[in-house]
Amino acid sequence: MTGQLLNINNNVLELLPQKAIYWHDTQTLIVADIHLGKASHFRKHGLPIPMESGTDDLQQLDALLSSYRPKRLLILGDLFHSDYNQEWEFFGALRRKYANITFQLVRGNHDILQQPHYEKYDIELHKKTLSESSFIFAHDFVTLQEQEFSITGHIHPGFVLHGKGRQSITLPCFYKKKNTLIMPAFGRLTGLVHMPPADDAEIFVMTEEEVHRV
């Protein structure tokens, strides 16, 4: 698989086709908007969503952690979609498997579980932002000071590629504009928000194997 390297504030960020970032300088794997438990939440409300949708995301995360062996997993909000259900215990099994890795979560609008749930699996919580090495990590848009750079989630960005005739496809993307990088949603049940092209924007779309700069 082929990613894209960005050098931001003298730090190397690798944009991965698995909809994640590997921050080489700190050996940190970064993801956003996993939305675990969403399949169970929909099924509870009568929508026939396959349970495999949630376990596939955990398998993808497991594969990334196994491959990169980071010192830290940093989740930029919406780790879990709603109230407690069985998928949280599946995540707990993954957490135990990688007990030597620090798990940190910047809370998102869907992270509504009570504190003991996070404490049970040794997840360090940050209420709104995490500031580190001139980066501001957040779930949603934040106001920045000069020289700061934010990495966020929440929007679930996608970009429409047009082919010959009327053919088109919408792919998840990393969307960089000025001093903010918006991450794609890691979870598969999240949908996509079409991001507009702009002269001052850099857009990186993902196929299963590569990240392509548009």
C-alpha positions as CSV (number, residue, x, y, z in Angstrom):
1,M,0.0,0.0,0.0
2,T,1.2,3.5,-0.8
3,G,0.6,6.6,1.3
4,Q,1.5,10.3,0.9
5,L,4.1,12.0,3.0
6,L,3.5,15.5,4.3
7,N,6.0,17.6,6.1
8,I,4.2,20.0,8.4
9,N,6.1,22.1,11.0
10,N,9.1,19.8,10.5
11,N,7.1,16.8,11.3
12,V,6.5,13.9,8.9
13,L,2.9,12.8,8.6
14,E,2.1,9.8,6.4
15,L,-1.5,9.7,5.0
16,L,-2.5,6.1,4.7
17,P,-5.0,4.4,2.4
18,Q,-6.6,2.8,5.4
19,K,-7.9,6.3,6.3
20,A,-5.4,6.9,9.0
21,I,-2.2,9.0,9.6
22,Y,1.1,7.7,10.9
23,W,3.0,10.5,12.6
24,H,6.5,9.2,12.3
25,D,8.2,11.6,14.7
26,T,6.2,10.4,17.7
27,Q,5.3,6.9,16.4
28,T,1.6,7.8,16.7
29,L,-1.2,6.3,14.7
30,I,-4.1,8.8,14.2
31,V,-7.7,7.9,13.3
32,A,-11.0,9.8,13.5
33,D,-14.7,8.9,13.5
34,I,-14.7,5.1,14.0
35,H,-18.3,5.1,15.2
36,L,-18.1,1.7,16.8
37,G,-21.5,0.4,17.8
38,K,-23.3,2.2,14.9
39,A,-24.4,-1.1,13.4
40,S,-25.9,-2.3,16.7
41,H,-27.5,1.1,17.2
42,F,-29.2,0.9,13.8
43,R,-30.3,-2.7,14.3
44,K,-31.9,-1.7,17.6
45,H,-34.0,0.8,15.8
46,G,-35.2,-1.7,13.2
47,L,-32.7,-1.1,10.3
48,P,-31.2,-4.3,8.9
49,I,-27.5,-3.3,9.1
50,P,-25.0,-6.3,9.0
51,M,-23.1,-6.6,12.2
52,E,-20.0,-7.3,10.1
53,S,-19.8,-3.5,9.4
54,G,-18.6,-2.8,12.9
55,T,-16.3,-5.8,13.2
56,D,-14.7,-5.0,9.8
57,D,-13.6,-1.6,11.2
58,L,-12.0,-3.3,14.3
59,Q,-10.2,-5.8,12.0
60,Q,-8.8,-2.9,10.0
61,L,-7.7,-1.1,13.2
62,D,-6.2,-4.4,14.4
63,A,-4.2,-4.7,11.2
64,L,-2.9,-1.2,11.4
65,L,-1.8,-1.6,15.0
66,S,-0.1,-4.9,14.2
67,S,1.7,-3.5,11.1
68,Y,2.9,-0.2,12.5
69,R,3.3,-1.1,16.2
70,P,2.9,2.6,17.3
71,K,3.6,3.8,20.8
72,R,0.3,5.6,20.8
73,L,-3.2,5.4,19.1
74,L,-4.8,8.8,19.0
75,I,-8.5,8.9,18.1
76,L,-9.9,12.3,17.1
77,G,-13.5,11.9,18.3
78,D,-16.5,9.6,17.8
79,L,-14.8,6.4,18.9
80,F,-18.2,4.9,19.8
81,H,-21.4,6.0,18.2
82,S,-24.0,6.0,20.9
83,D,-25.0,4.2,24.1
84,Y,-23.2,1.0,25.3
85,N,-23.7,-2.2,23.4
86,Q,-21.8,-5.4,22.7
87,E,-19.4,-3.8,20.2
88,W,-17.8,-1.9,23.1
89,E,-16.7,-5.2,24.5
90,F,-15.2,-6.2,21.1
91,F,-13.2,-3.0,21.3
92,G,-12.1,-3.9,24.8
93,A,-10.7,-7.2,23.5
94,L,-8.6,-5.2,21.0
95,R,-7.5,-2.8,23.7
96,R,-6.2,-5.8,25.9
97,K,-4.4,-7.2,22.9
98,Y,-2.4,-3.9,22.6
99,A,-2.0,-3.1,26.3
100,N,1.5,-1.8,25.7
101,I,0.2,1.0,23.4
102,T,-1.2,4.2,24.8
103,F,-4.8,4.9,23.7
104,Q,-5.9,8.5,23.7
105,L,-9.3,9.9,22.7
106,V,-10.2,13.5,22.0
107,R,-14.0,13.5,22.8
108,G,-16.4,14.0,19.9
109,N,-20.1,14.7,19.9
110,H,-21.0,11.0,19.8
111,D,-18.7,10.1,22.7
112,I,-21.4,9.9,25.4
113,L,-20.4,6.9,27.4
114,Q,-19.8,7.4,31.0
115,Q,-16.2,7.8,32.4
116,P,-16.0,4.3,33.9
117,H,-16.3,2.8,30.4
118,Y,-13.2,4.6,29.3
119,E,-11.3,3.9,32.5
120,K,-12.1,0.2,32.2
121,Y,-9.9,0.0,29.1
122,D,-7.3,2.6,30.0
123,I,-8.3,5.2,27.5
124,E,-6.9,8.7,28.2
125,L,-9.6,11.3,27.6
126,H,-9.1,14.9,26.3
127,K,-12.3,17.0,26.5
128,K,-12.0,19.1,23.4
129,T,-8.4,19.4,22.2
130,L,-4.9,18.0,22.6
131,S,-2.0,20.4,22.0
132,E,1.4,18.9,21.1
133,S,4.4,20.0,18.9
134,S,2.5,23.0,17.4
135,F,-0.3,20.7,16.5
136,I,-3.9,21.1,17.8
137,F,-5.7,17.8,17.6
138,A,-9.5,18.1,17.8
139,H,-12.7,16.5,16.7
140,D,-14.2,19.6,15.1
141,F,-13.0,23.0,13.8
142,V,-10.9,25.0,16.3
143,T,-9.5,28.6,16.2
144,L,-5.8,28.6,15.8
145,Q,-3.0,30.9,16.8
146,E,-0.1,31.8,14.4
147,Q,2.1,28.8,13.5
148,E,-0.4,26.3,14.9
149,F,-1.8,23.5,12.7
150,S,-4.9,21.6,13.4
151,I,-5.8,18.0,12.6
152,T,-9.5,17.2,12.9
153,G,-12.3,14.8,12.0
154,H,-16.1,15.1,12.3
155,I,-16.9,16.2,8.7
156,H,-16.3,12.8,6.9
157,P,-14.8,14.4,3.8
158,G,-15.2,13.0,0.3
159,F,-14.4,14.1,-3.2
160,V,-16.1,13.5,-6.5
161,L,-13.9,12.2,-9.3
162,H,-15.4,12.5,-12.8
163,G,-14.6,10.2,-15.7
164,K,-15.5,10.1,-19.3
165,G,-19.1,10.9,-20.1
166,R,-21.2,11.2,-17.0
167,Q,-19.2,8.7,-14.9
168,S,-18.3,9.7,-11.4
169,I,-17.3,8.2,-8.1
170,T,-17.1,9.7,-4.6
171,L,-14.1,8.6,-2.6
172,P,-13.1,9.5,1.0
173,C,-10.3,12.0,1.2
174,F,-7.9,14.0,3.4
175,Y,-8.7,17.7,2.9
176,K,-6.0,20.2,3.7
177,K,-6.8,23.9,3.6
178,K,-4.5,26.6,5.0
179,N,-3.5,25.3,8.5
180,T,-6.1,22.6,8.9
181,L,-6.1,18.9,7.8
182,I,-9.5,17.2,8.0
183,M,-9.3,13.4,8.2
184,P,-11.6,10.9,6.5
185,A,-13.9,8.9,8.7
186,F,-12.4,5.6,9.7
187,G,-15.7,3.9,10.1
188,R,-17.6,2.4,7.1
189,L,-21.1,3.4,8.2
190,T,-20.5,7.2,8.1
191,G,-21.3,8.6,4.7
192,L,-19.3,11.3,2.9
193,V,-19.6,15.1,2.7
194,H,-18.5,16.4,-0.7
195,M,-15.6,18.8,-0.3
196,P,-15.2,21.6,-2.8
197,P,-12.0,22.1,-4.8
198,A,-10.3,25.4,-4.1
199,D,-7.1,27.0,-5.1
200,D,-5.8,26.9,-1.5
201,A,-6.9,23.4,-0.8
202,E,-5.0,20.1,-1.2
203,I,-7.1,17.0,-1.6
204,F,-5.9,13.4,-1.2
205,V,-8.3,10.7,-2.2
206,M,-8.0,7.0,-1.2
207,T,-8.4,3.8,-3.1
208,E,-8.0,0.5,-1.3
209,E,-4.2,0.5,-2.0
210,E,-3.1,4.1,-2.5
211,V,-3.5,7.7,-1.6
212,H,-3.6,10.1,-4.6
213,R,-3.2,13.8,-4.6
214,V,-5.9,15.3,-6.8
